[in-house]
Amino acid sequence: MPETQPTNTPTTQPTGNPQLDALAEQERRDMGVPATNQLHSGAMHGATPNSIPGGQLITTKGLVEMVQRQMPYALFDVLGSNEMLPGAINAVGAAQAGNFQDQTQQQMGQFLNQLTQGKKDTPLVFYCLSVECWMSYNASLRAINLGYTNVLWYRGGIEAWKAAGFQTVPPGQMQQGQQPQQFIAQ
């Protein structure tokens, strides 16, 4: 499994970092939307829940801690914009509405199985634009439905990453040693 590690992160532990603590509060903010285990089929940009059944919400602070501890994980960009987090894998197809028996689900299952070598406890981090984006929620639900047990929904997304002062890269720019990977549903 490729280990993706975003760069330009703080060299000190983020514990007690006021900027990351404030950002985490925003990322966990309750918008009054109940969590659901169904794929969202409405507008992809709007208020989202602050939890996900079967997975965990991870904040920028939590992601930075994973990077600093050099924990293995796979990071997925489901937004498909002109910038992404360093080391992210393009997985825009995983964000689609539909159901857990559709072709997208089958293709995602094959993609994740190959990427994780069948290890269902591999940490999988999904992100999109912001706390008002359902795309990463859908992708996370798809992975959870496939039986992955360590699914981390990065609700703050690329906007929170940039607000913390971390860099983004153009799509296709990979970390040293990273193999090109992408999941775009057919």
C-alpha positions as CSV (number, residue, x, y, z in Angstrom):
1,M,0.0,0.0,0.0
2,P,1.4,3.4,-0.8
3,E,2.0,5.6,2.2
4,T,1.0,9.1,1.5
5,Q,2.3,11.8,3.7
6,P,1.4,15.5,3.1
7,T,4.4,17.8,3.3
8,N,4.8,21.2,4.8
9,T,3.5,20.2,8.2
10,P,4.6,21.6,11.5
11,T,7.7,19.9,13.1
12,T,6.3,20.2,16.6
13,Q,3.3,18.3,17.9
14,P,0.0,20.2,17.3
15,T,-1.2,19.5,20.8
16,G,-2.2,22.9,22.2
17,N,-1.8,24.7,18.9
18,P,-4.4,27.4,19.1
19,Q,-4.8,27.7,15.3
20,L,-5.4,24.0,14.9
21,D,-7.6,23.8,17.9
22,A,-9.8,26.6,16.6
23,L,-9.9,25.0,13.2
24,A,-10.9,21.6,14.8
25,E,-13.8,23.3,16.5
26,Q,-15.0,24.6,13.1
27,E,-14.5,21.2,11.5
28,R,-16.6,19.5,14.2
29,R,-19.3,22.2,14.2
30,D,-22.9,20.8,14.3
31,M,-24.9,22.2,11.4
32,G,-28.1,20.4,12.5
33,V,-27.8,17.7,9.8
34,P,-28.3,14.2,11.1
35,A,-25.7,11.5,10.1
36,T,-27.0,9.0,7.6
37,N,-25.7,5.7,6.3
38,Q,-27.2,6.4,2.9
39,L,-25.4,8.0,0.0
40,H,-26.3,11.7,-0.5
41,S,-28.0,12.3,-3.8
42,G,-28.9,16.0,-3.5
43,A,-26.6,19.0,-4.1
44,M,-23.1,18.0,-3.2
45,H,-22.3,21.4,-1.6
46,G,-24.3,22.2,1.5
47,A,-24.4,21.6,5.2
48,T,-23.1,18.1,6.3
49,P,-23.4,16.0,9.5
50,N,-20.6,16.2,12.0
51,S,-20.3,12.4,12.3
52,I,-20.4,9.4,10.0
53,P,-21.8,6.0,10.9
54,G,-19.1,3.3,10.9
55,G,-16.3,5.8,10.4
56,Q,-14.6,8.7,12.2
57,L,-14.4,12.4,11.5
58,I,-10.8,13.5,11.4
59,T,-9.8,17.1,11.7
60,T,-6.8,18.9,10.3
61,K,-5.1,18.6,13.7
62,G,-5.7,14.8,13.6
63,L,-4.4,14.5,10.1
64,V,-1.2,16.5,11.0
65,E,-0.7,14.1,14.0
66,M,-0.9,11.1,11.6
67,V,1.7,12.7,9.3
68,Q,4.0,13.6,12.2
69,R,3.9,10.1,13.6
70,Q,4.5,8.7,10.1
71,M,1.5,6.5,10.3
72,P,0.7,4.6,7.1
73,Y,-2.6,5.6,5.5
74,A,-4.1,6.3,2.1
75,L,-5.3,9.8,1.4
76,F,-8.1,10.3,-1.3
77,D,-9.1,13.5,-3.1
78,V,-12.6,13.1,-4.2
79,L,-13.1,16.8,-5.3
80,G,-11.1,16.8,-8.5
81,S,-10.1,20.4,-8.5
82,N,-6.9,22.1,-9.8
83,E,-5.2,21.5,-6.4
84,M,-5.0,18.7,-3.9
85,L,-3.2,17.7,-0.7
86,P,0.3,16.4,-1.3
87,G,0.3,12.6,-1.6
88,A,-3.4,12.4,-2.3
89,I,-4.8,9.8,-4.7
90,N,-7.4,11.1,-7.2
91,A,-10.6,9.3,-6.4
92,V,-13.3,11.6,-7.7
93,G,-15.4,8.7,-8.9
94,A,-15.9,7.5,-5.3
95,A,-18.0,10.6,-4.5
96,Q,-20.9,9.7,-6.8
97,A,-24.5,9.3,-5.5
98,G,-26.1,6.0,-6.3
99,N,-26.3,2.9,-4.2
100,F,-24.0,0.3,-2.6
101,Q,-24.8,-2.3,-5.4
102,D,-23.9,0.0,-8.4
103,Q,-21.0,-0.2,-10.7
104,T,-19.2,2.6,-8.9
105,Q,-19.3,0.6,-5.7
106,Q,-17.9,-2.5,-7.5
107,Q,-15.1,-0.6,-9.1
108,M,-14.2,1.2,-5.9
109,G,-14.1,-2.2,-4.1
110,Q,-11.6,-3.5,-6.7
111,F,-9.6,-0.3,-6.5
112,L,-9.4,-0.3,-2.7
113,N,-8.7,-4.0,-2.5
114,Q,-5.7,-3.6,-4.9
115,L,-4.5,-0.5,-3.1
116,T,-4.7,-2.0,0.4
117,Q,-3.8,-5.5,-0.6
118,G,-7.0,-6.7,1.0
119,K,-6.2,-5.2,4.4
120,K,-9.6,-3.9,5.6
121,D,-8.1,-2.1,8.6
122,T,-5.9,0.2,6.4
123,P,-6.5,3.8,7.4
124,L,-8.4,5.5,4.5
125,V,-8.7,9.3,4.6
126,F,-11.3,10.9,2.3
127,Y,-11.6,14.7,1.7
128,C,-13.2,17.2,-0.6
129,L,-13.7,20.9,-0.4
130,S,-14.9,21.8,3.1
131,V,-17.4,21.1,5.9
132,E,-20.1,21.9,3.3
133,C,-19.2,19.2,0.8
134,W,-20.9,15.8,0.7
135,M,-18.5,14.2,-1.8
136,S,-16.1,12.9,0.8
137,Y,-19.0,11.8,3.0
138,N,-20.3,9.6,0.1
139,A,-16.8,8.2,-0.6
140,S,-16.3,7.4,3.1
141,L,-19.7,5.6,3.2
142,R,-18.8,3.6,0.1
143,A,-15.5,2.4,1.8
144,I,-17.4,1.7,5.1
145,N,-20.0,-0.3,3.2
146,L,-17.1,-2.3,1.6
147,G,-16.1,-3.4,5.0
148,Y,-13.2,-1.0,5.7
149,T,-12.9,-0.5,9.4
150,N,-10.6,2.5,9.7
151,V,-12.3,5.1,7.5
152,L,-11.5,8.7,8.3
153,W,-13.7,11.5,6.9
154,Y,-11.7,14.7,6.7
155,R,-14.7,16.9,6.8
156,G,-12.7,20.2,6.7
157,G,-11.2,19.2,3.4
158,I,-8.8,21.3,1.3
159,E,-10.2,24.6,2.7
160,A,-9.2,23.6,6.3
161,W,-5.8,22.4,5.1
162,K,-5.1,25.7,3.4
163,A,-6.5,27.7,6.4
164,A,-3.9,25.9,8.6
165,G,-1.2,27.2,6.3
166,F,-0.3,24.0,4.6
167,Q,0.5,23.7,0.9
168,T,-1.5,22.1,-1.9
169,V,-0.1,20.7,-5.2
170,P,-1.4,20.4,-8.7
171,P,-3.1,17.1,-9.6
172,G,-0.6,14.5,-10.7
173,Q,2.3,15.8,-8.6
174,M,3.4,12.9,-6.5
175,Q,5.5,12.4,-3.4
176,Q,8.9,10.8,-3.9
177,G,8.4,7.0,-4.2
178,Q,4.6,7.3,-4.7
179,Q,3.1,5.3,-7.5
180,P,0.4,7.0,-9.7
181,Q,-3.0,5.9,-8.6
182,Q,-6.5,7.1,-9.4
183,F,-10.1,6.0,-9.2
184,I,-12.5,7.5,-11.7
185,A,-15.7,5.5,-12.0
186,Q,-16.7,4.6,-15.5
